[in-house]
Amino acid sequence: MNCGEISDLVKIKVMDYQVGQTVYDVGINFKTKKATVREQKILYVGDQVLFVTGIDCVWGEKNEITLRYSMKDAFKPERIFESTTHTVWTDDRERAYQYAHQMNEIQKMKLSISKAC
């Protein structure tokens, strides 16, 4: 596959999103330390980002945020050990809840480790 073909695939994927569509922001809430799934409504579809509005999963406040296409489904469990918050976004509701479940399991493990130390 050459660069032109990759570029065409990216353009096709970008066009899949529409203003008003729902995507899901998943992350560990700063206050509760539990993973939450928040629906976000698309306000703008850009070349590399979506601009969305909804309740922020980390802070629990209504915000407009930018979601980069490169971070879609980019869940990296090791980041939960490195940071107090970690977010990922997806356009699949079921996958969003799977990510939240995995994040909560890791949070439980972190708590067990900290109690053991």
Backbone as XML, in Angstrom:
<?xml version="1.0"?>
<chain id="A" units="angstrom">
  <residue number="1" name="MET">
    <atom name="N" x="0.854" y="-1.175" z="0.000"/>
    <atom name="CA" x="0.000" y="0.000" z="0.000"/>
    <atom name="C" x="0.897" y="1.235" z="0.000"/>
  </residue>
  <residue number="2" name="ASN">
    <atom name="N" x="0.658" y="2.141" z="-0.918"/>
    <atom name="CA" x="1.484" y="3.348" z="-0.966"/>
    <atom name="C" x="0.810" y="4.494" z="-0.211"/>
  </residue>
  <residue number="3" name="CYS">
    <atom name="N" x="1.525" y="5.607" z="-0.076"/>
    <atom name="CA" x="1.030" y="6.749" z="0.702"/>
    <atom name="C" x="-0.294" y="7.277" z="0.173"/>
  </residue>
  <residue number="4" name="GLY">
    <atom name="N" x="-0.473" y="7.289" z="-1.133"/>
    <atom name="CA" x="-1.724" y="7.766" z="-1.713"/>
    <atom name="C" x="-2.909" y="6.933" z="-1.273"/>
  </residue>
  <residue number="5" name="GLU">
    <atom name="N" x="-2.709" y="5.606" z="-1.225"/>
    <atom name="CA" x="-3.788" y="4.723" z="-0.802"/>
    <atom name="C" x="-4.107" y="4.915" z="0.671"/>
  </residue>
  <residue number="6" name="ILE">
    <atom name="N" x="-3.082" y="5.076" z="1.498"/>
    <atom name="CA" x="-3.293" y="5.313" z="2.925"/>
    <atom name="C" x="-4.050" y="6.617" z="3.119"/>
  </residue>
  <residue number="7" name="SER">
    <atom name="N" x="-3.646" y="7.648" z="2.396"/>
    <atom name="CA" x="-4.321" y="8.944" z="2.481"/>
    <atom name="C" x="-5.792" y="8.814" z="2.114"/>
  </residue>
  <residue number="8" name="ASP">
    <atom name="N" x="-6.088" y="8.039" z="1.080"/>
    <atom name="CA" x="-7.472" y="7.834" z="0.669"/>
    <atom name="C" x="-8.270" y="7.109" z="1.751"/>
  </residue>
  <residue number="9" name="LEU">
    <atom name="N" x="-7.652" y="6.128" z="2.427"/>
    <atom name="CA" x="-8.332" y="5.412" z="3.502"/>
    <atom name="C" x="-8.656" y="6.349" z="4.655"/>
  </residue>
  <residue number="10" name="VAL">
    <atom name="N" x="-7.733" y="7.218" z="4.996"/>
    <atom name="CA" x="-7.960" y="8.177" z="6.073"/>
    <atom name="C" x="-9.118" y="9.095" z="5.712"/>
  </residue>
  <residue number="11" name="LYS">
    <atom name="N" x="-9.162" y="9.577" z="4.485"/>
    <atom name="CA" x="-10.249" y="10.459" z="4.054"/>
    <atom name="C" x="-11.593" y="9.747" z="4.149"/>
  </residue>
  <residue number="12" name="ILE">
    <atom name="N" x="-11.623" y="8.493" z="3.761"/>
    <atom name="CA" x="-12.871" y="7.736" z="3.833"/>
    <atom name="C" x="-13.315" y="7.616" z="5.286"/>
  </residue>
  <residue number="13" name="LYS">
    <atom name="N" x="-12.389" y="7.321" z="6.190"/>
    <atom name="CA" x="-12.723" y="7.175" z="7.602"/>
    <atom name="C" x="-13.223" y="8.492" z="8.177"/>
  </residue>
  <residue number="14" name="VAL">
    <atom name="N" x="-12.589" y="9.602" z="7.815"/>
    <atom name="CA" x="-13.002" y="10.912" z="8.302"/>
    <atom name="C" x="-14.436" y="11.193" z="7.893"/>
  </residue>
  <residue number="15" name="MET">
    <atom name="N" x="-14.788" y="10.841" z="6.685"/>
    <atom name="CA" x="-16.128" y="11.124" z="6.187"/>
    <atom name="C" x="-17.187" y="10.269" z="6.878"/>
  </residue>
  <residue number="16" name="ASP">
    <atom name="N" x="-16.786" y="9.225" z="7.600"/>
    <atom name="CA" x="-17.733" y="8.388" z="8.321"/>
    <atom name="C" x="-18.391" y="9.127" z="9.480"/>
  </residue>
  <residue number="17" name="TYR">
    <atom name="N" x="-17.767" y="10.171" z="9.994"/>
    <atom name="CA" x="-18.306" y="10.909" z="11.130"/>
    <atom name="C" x="-19.151" y="12.072" z="10.657"/>
  </residue>
  <residue number="18" name="GLN">
    <atom name="N" x="-20.226" y="12.327" z="11.403"/>
    <atom name="CA" x="-21.137" y="13.407" z="11.035"/>
    <atom name="C" x="-21.469" y="14.249" z="12.259"/>
  </residue>
  <residue number="19" name="VAL">
    <atom name="N" x="-21.724" y="15.522" z="12.022"/>
    <atom name="CA" x="-22.156" y="16.412" z="13.095"/>
    <atom name="C" x="-23.418" y="15.828" z="13.725"/>
  </residue>
  <residue number="20" name="GLY">
    <atom name="N" x="-23.459" y="15.803" z="15.054"/>
    <atom name="CA" x="-24.602" y="15.257" z="15.779"/>
    <atom name="C" x="-24.450" y="13.803" z="16.174"/>
  </residue>
  <residue number="21" name="GLN">
    <atom name="N" x="-23.496" y="13.110" z="15.573"/>
    <atom name="CA" x="-23.248" y="11.704" z="15.892"/>
    <atom name="C" x="-22.700" y="11.597" z="17.315"/>
  </residue>
  <residue number="22" name="THR">
    <atom name="N" x="-22.963" y="10.471" z="17.964"/>
    <atom name="CA" x="-22.463" y="10.216" z="19.312"/>
    <atom name="C" x="-21.188" y="9.388" z="19.253"/>
  </residue>
  <residue number="23" name="VAL">
    <atom name="N" x="-20.184" y="9.814" z="20.014"/>
    <atom name="CA" x="-18.982" y="9.023" z="20.254"/>
    <atom name="C" x="-18.834" y="8.922" z="21.771"/>
  </residue>
  <residue number="24" name="TYR">
    <atom name="N" x="-17.920" y="8.089" z="22.232"/>
    <atom name="CA" x="-17.815" y="7.807" z="23.657"/>
    <atom name="C" x="-16.412" y="8.111" z="24.162"/>
  </residue>
  <residue number="25" name="ASP">
    <atom name="N" x="-16.362" y="8.912" z="25.207"/>
    <atom name="CA" x="-15.128" y="9.293" z="25.880"/>
    <atom name="C" x="-15.045" y="8.432" z="27.137"/>
  </residue>
  <residue number="26" name="VAL">
    <atom name="N" x="-13.961" y="7.706" z="27.302"/>
    <atom name="CA" x="-13.805" y="6.792" z="28.429"/>
    <atom name="C" x="-12.557" y="7.200" z="29.191"/>
  </residue>
  <residue number="27" name="GLY">
    <atom name="N" x="-12.682" y="7.318" z="30.500"/>
    <atom name="CA" x="-11.506" y="7.688" z="31.274"/>
    <atom name="C" x="-11.733" y="7.533" z="32.757"/>
  </residue>
  <residue number="28" name="ILE">
    <atom name="N" x="-10.652" y="7.675" z="33.489"/>
    <atom name="CA" x="-10.706" y="7.566" z="34.937"/>
    <atom name="C" x="-11.023" y="8.938" z="35.515"/>
  </residue>
  <residue number="29" name="ASN">
    <atom name="N" x="-12.133" y="9.003" z="36.245"/>
    <atom name="CA" x="-12.558" y="10.249" z="36.865"/>
    <atom name="C" x="-11.564" y="10.632" z="37.958"/>
  </residue>
  <residue number="30" name="PHE">
    <atom name="N" x="-11.144" y="11.878" z="37.936"/>
    <atom name="CA" x="-10.128" y="12.359" z="38.870"/>
    <atom name="C" x="-10.589" y="12.253" z="40.322"/>
  </residue>
  <residue number="31" name="LYS">
    <atom name="N" x="-11.859" y="12.529" z="40.582"/>
    <atom name="CA" x="-12.373" y="12.531" z="41.958"/>
    <atom name="C" x="-12.694" y="11.133" z="42.469"/>
  </residue>
  <residue number="32" name="THR">
    <atom name="N" x="-13.393" y="10.338" z="41.661"/>
    <atom name="CA" x="-13.847" y="9.024" z="42.119"/>
    <atom name="C" x="-12.811" y="7.925" z="41.908"/>
  </residue>
  <residue number="33" name="LYS">
    <atom name="N" x="-11.854" y="8.165" z="41.022"/>
    <atom name="CA" x="-10.826" y="7.177" z="40.651"/>
    <atom name="C" x="-11.422" y="5.951" z="39.966"/>
  </residue>
  <residue number="34" name="LYS">
    <atom name="N" x="-12.638" y="6.104" z="39.441"/>
    <atom name="CA" x="-13.290" y="5.021" z="38.708"/>
    <atom name="C" x="-13.465" y="5.429" z="37.252"/>
  </residue>
  <residue number="35" name="ALA">
    <atom name="N" x="-13.409" y="4.441" z="36.373"/>
    <atom name="CA" x="-13.590" y="4.707" z="34.945"/>
    <atom name="C" x="-15.052" y="5.030" z="34.658"/>
  </residue>
  <residue number="36" name="THR">
    <atom name="N" x="-15.244" y="6.010" z="33.801"/>
    <atom name="CA" x="-16.589" y="6.396" z="33.398"/>
    <atom name="C" x="-16.659" y="6.464" z="31.878"/>
  </residue>
  <residue number="37" name="VAL">
    <atom name="N" x="-17.847" y="6.240" z="31.364"/>
    <atom name="CA" x="-18.118" y="6.368" z="29.932"/>
    <atom name="C" x="-19.057" y="7.550" z="29.775"/>
  </residue>
  <residue number="38" name="ARG">
    <atom name="N" x="-18.679" y="8.475" z="28.919"/>
    <atom name="CA" x="-19.505" y="9.665" z="28.685"/>
    <atom name="C" x="-19.791" y="9.807" z="27.198"/>
  </residue>
  <residue number="39" name="GLU">
    <atom name="N" x="-21.060" y="10.025" z="26.883"/>
    <atom name="CA" x="-21.435" y="10.279" z="25.492"/>
    <atom name="C" x="-21.022" y="11.693" z="25.115"/>
  </residue>
  <residue number="40" name="GLN">
    <atom name="N" x="-20.484" y="11.833" z="23.919"/>
    <atom name="CA" x="-20.100" y="13.133" z="23.383"/>
    <atom name="C" x="-20.784" y="13.298" z="22.034"/>
  </residue>
  <residue number="41" name="LYS">
    <atom name="N" x="-21.308" y="14.468" z="21.766"/>
    <atom name="CA" x="-21.936" y="14.772" z="20.475"/>
    <atom name="C" x="-20.946" y="15.533" z="19.604"/>
  </residue>
  <residue number="42" name="ILE">
    <atom name="N" x="-20.813" y="15.100" z="18.374"/>
    <atom name="CA" x="-19.884" y="15.746" z="17.449"/>
    <atom name="C" x="-20.446" y="17.094" z="17.009"/>
  </residue>
  <residue number="43" name="LEU">
    <atom name="N" x="-19.610" y="18.132" z="17.178"/>
    <atom name="CA" x="-19.956" y="19.481" z="16.731"/>
    <atom name="C" x="-19.292" y="19.817" z="15.406"/>
  </residue>
  <residue number="44" name="TYR">
    <atom name="N" x="-18.091" y="19.232" z="15.184"/>
    <atom name="CA" x="-17.307" y="19.561" z="13.991"/>
    <atom name="C" x="-16.440" y="18.368" z="13.632"/>
  </residue>
  <residue number="45" name="VAL">
    <atom name="N" x="-16.346" y="18.066" z="12.354"/>
    <atom name="CA" x="-15.496" y="16.988" z="11.853"/>
    <atom name="C" x="-14.348" y="17.621" z="11.087"/>
  </residue>
  <residue number="46" name="GLY">
    <atom name="N" x="-13.123" y="17.457" z="11.596"/>
    <atom name="CA" x="-11.943" y="18.000" z="10.940"/>
    <atom name="C" x="-11.140" y="16.921" z="10.244"/>
  </residue>
  <residue number="47" name="ASP">
    <atom name="N" x="-10.011" y="17.323" z="9.666"/>
    <atom name="CA" x="-9.145" y="16.375" z="8.969"/>
    <atom name="C" x="-8.486" y="15.384" z="9.919"/>
  </residue>
  <residue number="48" name="GLN">
    <atom name="N" x="-8.134" y="15.839" z="11.132"/>
    <atom name="CA" x="-7.425" y="14.985" z="12.079"/>
    <atom name="C" x="-8.109" y="14.886" z="13.432"/>
  </residue>
  <residue number="49" name="VAL">
    <atom name="N" x="-9.177" y="15.651" z="13.627"/>
    <atom name="CA" x="-9.827" y="15.695" z="14.932"/>
    <atom name="C" x="-11.344" y="15.801" z="14.806"/>
  </residue>
  <residue number="50" name="LEU">
    <atom name="N" x="-11.996" y="15.443" z="15.902"/>
    <atom name="CA" x="-13.414" y="15.729" z="16.086"/>
    <atom name="C" x="-13.507" y="16.743" z="17.215"/>
  </residue>
  <residue number="51" name="PHE">
    <atom name="N" x="-14.379" y="17.717" z="17.073"/>
    <atom name="CA" x="-14.659" y="18.657" z="18.148"/>
    <atom name="C" x="-16.017" y="18.252" z="18.691"/>
  </residue>
  <residue number="52" name="VAL">
    <atom name="N" x="-16.073" y="17.924" z="19.987"/>
    <atom name="CA" x="-17.288" y="17.354" z="20.569"/>
    <atom name="C" x="-17.709" y="18.110" z="21.820"/>
  </residue>
  <residue number="53" name="THR">
    <atom name="N" x="-18.938" y="17.886" z="22.236"/>
    <atom name="CA" x="-19.441" y="18.473" z="23.473"/>
    <atom name="C" x="-20.111" y="17.394" z="24.304"/>
  </residue>
  <residue number="54" name="GLY">
    <atom name="N" x="-20.000" y="17.538" z="25.621"/>
    <atom name="CA" x="-20.608" y="16.591" z="26.544"/>
    <atom name="C" x="-19.969" y="16.722" z="27.909"/>
  </residue>
  <residue number="55" name="ILE">
    <atom name="N" x="-20.285" y="15.783" z="28.782"/>
    <atom name="CA" x="-19.700" y="15.760" z="30.121"/>
    <atom name="C" x="-18.339" y="15.079" z="30.022"/>
  </residue>
  <residue number="56" name="ASP">
    <atom name="N" x="-17.312" y="15.766" z="30.478"/>
    <atom name="CA" x="-15.947" y="15.250" z="30.445"/>
    <atom name="C" x="-15.815" y="14.077" z="31.416"/>
  </residue>
  <residue number="57" name="CYS">
    <atom name="N" x="-15.217" y="12.975" z="30.968"/>
    <atom name="CA" x="-15.107" y="11.789" z="31.818"/>
    <atom name="C" x="-14.110" y="11.964" z="32.962"/>
  </residue>
  <residue number="58" name="VAL">
    <atom name="N" x="-13.110" y="12.805" z="32.797"/>
    <atom name="CA" x="-12.097" y="12.981" z="33.844"/>
    <atom name="C" x="-12.577" y="13.937" z="34.928"/>
  </residue>
  <residue number="59" name="TRP">
    <atom name="N" x="-13.119" y="15.074" z="34.538"/>
    <atom name="CA" x="-13.494" y="16.111" z="35.509"/>
    <atom name="C" x="-14.981" y="16.128" z="35.826"/>
  </residue>
  <residue number="60" name="GLY">
    <atom name="N" x="-15.807" y="15.476" z="35.012"/>
    <atom name="CA" x="-17.236" y="15.432" z="35.265"/>
    <atom name="C" x="-17.958" y="16.740" z="34.998"/>
  </residue>
  <residue number="61" name="GLU">
    <atom name="N" x="-17.378" y="17.575" z="34.157"/>
    <atom name="CA" x="-17.970" y="18.872" z="33.846"/>
    <atom name="C" x="-18.321" y="18.940" z="32.364"/>
  </residue>
  <residue number="62" name="LYS">
    <atom name="N" x="-19.332" y="19.761" z="32.053"/>
    <atom name="CA" x="-19.706" y="19.944" z="30.649"/>
    <atom name="C" x="-18.608" y="20.736" z="29.959"/>
  </residue>
  <residue number="63" name="ASN">
    <atom name="N" x="-18.096" y="20.200" z="28.878"/>
    <atom name="CA" x="-17.000" y="20.815" z="28.138"/>
    <atom name="C" x="-17.138" y="20.550" z="26.656"/>
  </residue>
  <residue number="64" name="GLU">
    <atom name="N" x="-16.416" y="21.332" z="25.902"/>
    <atom name="CA" x="-16.178" y="21.026" z="24.500"/>
    <atom name="C" x="-14.732" y="20.564" z="24.438"/>
  </residue>
  <residue number="65" name="ILE">
    <atom name="N" x="-14.497" y="19.427" z="23.831"/>
    <atom name="CA" x="-13.139" y="18.888" z="23.769"/>
    <atom name="C" x="-12.812" y="18.447" z="22.344"/>
  </residue>
  <residue number="66" name="THR">
    <atom name="N" x="-11.534" y="18.284" z="22.106"/>
    <atom name="CA" x="-11.036" y="17.821" z="20.818"/>
    <atom name="C" x="-10.584" y="16.374" z="20.963"/>
  </residue>
  <residue number="67" name="LEU">
    <atom name="N" x="-11.050" y="15.522" z="20.080"/>
    <atom name="CA" x="-10.639" y="14.119" z="20.060"/>
    <atom name="C" x="-9.838" y="13.875" z="18.789"/>
  </residue>
  <residue number="68" name="ARG">
    <atom name="N" x="-8.609" y="13.447" z="18.945"/>
    <atom name="CA" x="-7.759" y="13.154" z="17.789"/>
    <atom name="C" x="-8.087" y="11.764" z="17.251"/>
  </residue>
  <residue number="69" name="TYR">
    <atom name="N" x="-8.143" y="11.658" z="15.923"/>
    <atom name="CA" x="-8.390" y="10.356" z="15.304"/>
    <atom name="C" x="-7.333" y="9.344" z="15.731"/>
  </residue>
  <residue number="70" name="SER">
    <atom name="N" x="-6.106" y="9.800" z="15.916"/>
    <atom name="CA" x="-5.012" y="8.894" z="16.282"/>
    <atom name="C" x="-5.215" y="8.272" z="17.664"/>
  </residue>
  <residue number="71" name="MET">
    <atom name="N" x="-6.074" y="8.864" z="18.495"/>
    <atom name="CA" x="-6.320" y="8.330" z="19.833"/>
    <atom name="C" x="-7.566" y="7.445" z="19.897"/>
  </residue>
  <residue number="72" name="LYS">
    <atom name="N" x="-8.246" y="7.294" z="18.761"/>
    <atom name="CA" x="-9.434" y="6.438" z="18.740"/>
    <atom name="C" x="-9.019" y="4.994" z="19.010"/>
  </residue>
  <residue number="73" name="ASP">
    <atom name="N" x="-9.652" y="4.394" z="19.990"/>
    <atom name="CA" x="-9.380" y="3.005" z="20.375"/>
    <atom name="C" x="-7.913" y="2.774" z="20.712"/>
  </residue>
  <residue number="74" name="ALA">
    <atom name="N" x="-7.242" y="3.797" z="21.207"/>
    <atom name="CA" x="-5.822" y="3.691" z="21.569"/>
    <atom name="C" x="-5.685" y="3.441" z="23.071"/>
  </residue>
  <residue number="75" name="PHE">
    <atom name="N" x="-6.381" y="2.435" z="23.555"/>
    <atom name="CA" x="-6.334" y="2.101" z="24.978"/>
    <atom name="C" x="-5.024" y="1.393" z="25.286"/>
  </residue>
  <residue number="76" name="LYS">
    <atom name="N" x="-4.279" y="1.946" z="26.216"/>
    <atom name="CA" x="-2.995" y="1.378" z="26.625"/>
    <atom name="C" x="-3.023" y="1.184" z="28.135"/>
  </residue>
  <residue number="77" name="PRO">
    <atom name="N" x="-3.301" y="-0.034" z="28.594"/>
    <atom name="CA" x="-3.440" y="-0.288" z="30.029"/>
    <atom name="C" x="-2.257" y="0.183" z="30.868"/>
  </residue>
  <residue number="78" name="GLU">
    <atom name="N" x="-1.049" y="0.104" z="30.332"/>
    <atom name="CA" x="0.128" y="0.513" z="31.110"/>
    <atom name="C" x="0.090" y="1.993" z="31.479"/>
  </residue>
  <residue number="79" name="ARG">
    <atom name="N" x="-0.618" y="2.792" z="30.710"/>
    <atom name="CA" x="-0.705" y="4.229" z="31.020"/>
    <atom name="C" x="-1.465" y="4.488" z="32.315"/>
  </residue>
  <residue number="80" name="ILE">
    <atom name="N" x="-2.339" y="3.580" z="32.697"/>
    <atom name="CA" x="-3.089" y="3.751" z="33.939"/>
    <atom name="C" x="-2.144" y="3.661" z="35.131"/>
  </residue>
  <residue number="81" name="PHE">
    <atom name="N" x="-1.081" y="2.883" z="35.007"/>
    <atom name="CA" x="-0.097" y="2.793" z="36.081"/>
    <atom name="C" x="0.789" y="4.031" z="36.130"/>
  </residue>
  <residue number="82" name="GLU">
    <atom name="N" x="0.953" y="4.699" z="34.995"/>
    <atom name="CA" x="1.847" y="5.854" z="34.901"/>
    <atom name="C" x="1.178" y="7.172" z="35.255"/>
  </residue>
  <residue number="83" name="SER">
    <atom name="N" x="-0.136" y="7.225" z="35.233"/>
    <atom name="CA" x="-0.843" y="8.496" z="35.376"/>
    <atom name="C" x="-2.086" y="8.316" z="36.241"/>
  </residue>
  <residue number="84" name="THR">
    <atom name="N" x="-2.545" y="9.404" z="36.845"/>
    <atom name="CA" x="-3.773" y="9.322" z="37.640"/>
    <atom name="C" x="-5.012" y="9.333" z="36.755"/>
  </residue>
  <residue number="85" name="THR">
    <atom name="N" x="-4.866" y="9.810" z="35.527"/>
    <atom name="CA" x="-5.991" y="9.795" z="34.589"/>
    <atom name="C" x="-5.516" y="9.238" z="33.252"/>
  </residue>
  <residue number="86" name="HIS">
    <atom name="N" x="-6.416" y="8.598" z="32.562"/>
    <atom name="CA" x="-6.121" y="8.092" z="31.222"/>
    <atom name="C" x="-7.439" y="8.083" z="30.470"/>
  </residue>
  <residue number="87" name="THR">
    <atom name="N" x="-7.421" y="8.565" z="29.245"/>
    <atom name="CA" x="-8.652" y="8.574" z="28.458"/>
    <atom name="C" x="-8.430" y="7.928" z="27.100"/>
  </residue>
  <residue number="88" name="VAL">
    <atom name="N" x="-9.503" y="7.449" z="26.557"/>
    <atom name="CA" x="-9.539" y="6.893" z="25.212"/>
    <atom name="C" x="-10.941" y="7.185" z="24.679"/>
  </residue>
  <residue number="89" name="TRP">
    <atom name="N" x="-11.076" y="7.270" z="23.381"/>
    <atom name="CA" x="-12.416" y="7.465" z="22.835"/>
    <atom name="C" x="-12.672" y="6.433" z="21.758"/>
  </residue>
  <residue number="90" name="THR">
    <atom name="N" x="-13.945" y="6.191" z="21.522"/>
    <atom name="CA" x="-14.352" y="5.211" z="20.530"/>
    <atom name="C" x="-15.726" y="5.591" z="19.979"/>
  </residue>
  <residue number="91" name="ASP">
    <atom name="N" x="-16.065" y="5.025" z="18.853"/>
    <atom name="CA" x="-17.404" y="5.244" z="18.311"/>
    <atom name="C" x="-18.297" y="4.021" z="18.541"/>
  </residue>
  <residue number="92" name="ASP">
    <atom name="N" x="-17.805" y="3.071" z="19.328"/>
    <atom name="CA" x="-18.523" y="1.832" z="19.608"/>
    <atom name="C" x="-18.898" y="1.789" z="21.096"/>
  </residue>
  <residue number="93" name="ARG">
    <atom name="N" x="-20.189" y="1.840" z="21.385"/>
    <atom name="CA" x="-20.661" y="1.901" z="22.780"/>
    <atom name="C" x="-20.211" y="0.680" z="23.590"/>
  </residue>
  <residue number="94" name="GLU">
    <atom name="N" x="-20.354" y="-0.499" z="23.018"/>
    <atom name="CA" x="-19.968" y="-1.720" z="23.726"/>
    <atom name="C" x="-18.471" y="-1.717" z="24.044"/>
  </residue>
  <residue number="95" name="ARG">
    <atom name="N" x="-17.669" y="-1.314" z="23.081"/>
    <atom name="CA" x="-16.224" y="-1.246" z="23.293"/>
    <atom name="C" x="-15.891" y="-0.233" z="24.393"/>
  </residue>
  <residue number="96" name="ALA">
    <atom name="N" x="-16.623" y="0.873" z="24.450"/>
    <atom name="CA" x="-16.401" y="1.887" z="25.488"/>
    <atom name="C" x="-16.578" y="1.273" z="26.875"/>
  </residue>
  <residue number="97" name="TYR">
    <atom name="N" x="-17.623" y="0.479" z="27.048"/>
    <atom name="CA" x="-17.854" y="-0.144" z="28.352"/>
    <atom name="C" x="-16.825" y="-1.237" z="28.647"/>
  </residue>
  <residue number="98" name="GLN">
    <atom name="N" x="-16.302" y="-1.889" z="27.622"/>
    <atom name="CA" x="-15.217" y="-2.856" z="27.830"/>
    <atom name="C" x="-13.964" y="-2.140" z="28.326"/>
  </residue>
  <residue number="99" name="TYR">
    <atom name="N" x="-13.646" y="-0.994" z="27.704"/>
    <atom name="CA" x="-12.495" y="-0.210" z="28.154"/>
    <atom name="C" x="-12.673" y="0.216" z="29.608"/>
  </residue>
  <residue number="100" name="ALA">
    <atom name="N" x="-13.866" y="0.689" z="29.952"/>
    <atom name="CA" x="-14.127" y="1.137" z="31.326"/>
    <atom name="C" x="-13.955" y="-0.017" z="32.306"/>
  </residue>
  <residue number="101" name="HIS">
    <atom name="N" x="-14.455" y="-1.184" z="31.944"/>
    <atom name="CA" x="-14.311" y="-2.357" z="32.811"/>
    <atom name="C" x="-12.827" y="-2.688" z="33.021"/>
  </residue>
  <residue number="102" name="GLN">
    <atom name="N" x="-12.054" y="-2.690" z="31.942"/>
    <atom name="CA" x="-10.622" y="-2.981" z="32.055"/>
    <atom name="C" x="-9.920" y="-1.933" z="32.915"/>
  </residue>
  <residue number="103" name="MET">
    <atom name="N" x="-10.280" y="-0.667" z="32.727"/>
    <atom name="CA" x="-9.675" y="0.402" z="33.528"/>
    <atom name="C" x="-9.985" y="0.211" z="35.010"/>
  </residue>
  <residue number="104" name="ASN">
    <atom name="N" x="-11.224" y="-0.152" z="35.325"/>
    <atom name="CA" x="-11.599" y="-0.364" z="36.725"/>
    <atom name="C" x="-10.872" y="-1.558" z="37.329"/>
  </residue>
  <residue number="105" name="GLU">
    <atom name="N" x="-10.670" y="-2.610" z="36.548"/>
    <atom name="CA" x="-9.912" y="-3.764" z="37.043"/>
    <atom name="C" x="-8.468" y="-3.364" z="37.361"/>
  </residue>
  <residue number="106" name="ILE">
    <atom name="N" x="-7.871" y="-2.563" z="36.506"/>
    <atom name="CA" x="-6.499" y="-2.102" z="36.746"/>
    <atom name="C" x="-6.455" y="-1.192" z="37.964"/>
  </residue>
  <residue number="107" name="GLN">
    <atom name="N" x="-7.463" y="-0.340" z="38.123"/>
    <atom name="CA" x="-7.521" y="0.535" z="39.297"/>
    <atom name="C" x="-7.584" y="-0.295" z="40.581"/>
  </residue>
  <residue number="108" name="LYS">
    <atom name="N" x="-8.372" y="-1.380" z="40.569"/>
    <atom name="CA" x="-8.446" y="-2.274" z="41.733"/>
    <atom name="C" x="-7.080" y="-2.885" z="42.024"/>
  </residue>
  <residue number="109" name="MET">
    <atom name="N" x="-6.381" y="-3.299" z="40.965"/>
    <atom name="CA" x="-5.056" y="-3.881" z="41.124"/>
    <atom name="C" x="-4.086" y="-2.857" z="41.714"/>
  </residue>
  <residue number="110" name="LYS">
    <atom name="N" x="-4.144" y="-1.625" z="41.221"/>
    <atom name="CA" x="-3.286" y="-0.561" z="41.751"/>
    <atom name="C" x="-3.549" y="-0.337" z="43.234"/>
  </residue>
  <residue number="111" name="LEU">
    <atom name="N" x="-4.821" y="-0.344" z="43.629"/>
    <atom name="CA" x="-5.189" y="-0.152" z="45.027"/>
    <atom name="C" x="-4.650" y="-1.295" z="45.881"/>
  </residue>
  <residue number="112" name="SER">
    <atom name="N" x="-4.757" y="-2.525" z="45.391"/>
    <atom name="CA" x="-4.233" y="-3.687" z="46.120"/>
    <atom name="C" x="-2.728" y="-3.585" z="46.308"/>
  </residue>
  <residue number="113" name="ILE">
    <atom name="N" x="-2.037" y="-3.155" z="45.263"/>
    <atom name="CA" x="-0.578" y="-3.021" z="45.334"/>
    <atom name="C" x="-0.195" y="-1.933" z="46.329"/>
  </residue>
  <residue number="114" name="SER">
    <atom name="N" x="-0.903" y="-0.812" z="46.296"/>
    <atom name="CA" x="-0.562" y="0.285" z="47.207"/>
    <atom name="C" x="-0.845" y="-0.090" z="48.656"/>
  </residue>
  <residue number="115" name="LYS">
    <atom name="N" x="-1.888" y="-0.894" z="48.911"/>
    <atom name="CA" x="-2.177" y="-1.347" z="50.273"/>
    <atom name="C" x="-1.117" y="-2.331" z="50.755"/>
  </residue>
  <residue number="116" name="ALA">
    <atom name="N" x="-0.596" y="-3.133" z="49.840"/>
    <atom name="CA" x="0.412" y="-4.130" z="50.194"/>
    <atom name="C" x="1.757" y="-3.490" z="50.532"/>
  </residue>
  <residue number="117" name="CYS">
    <atom name="N" x="2.006" y="-2.322" z="49.966"/>
    <atom name="CA" x="3.291" y="-1.652" z="50.206"/>
    <atom name="C" x="3.232" y="-0.949" z="51.487"/>
  </residue>
</chain>
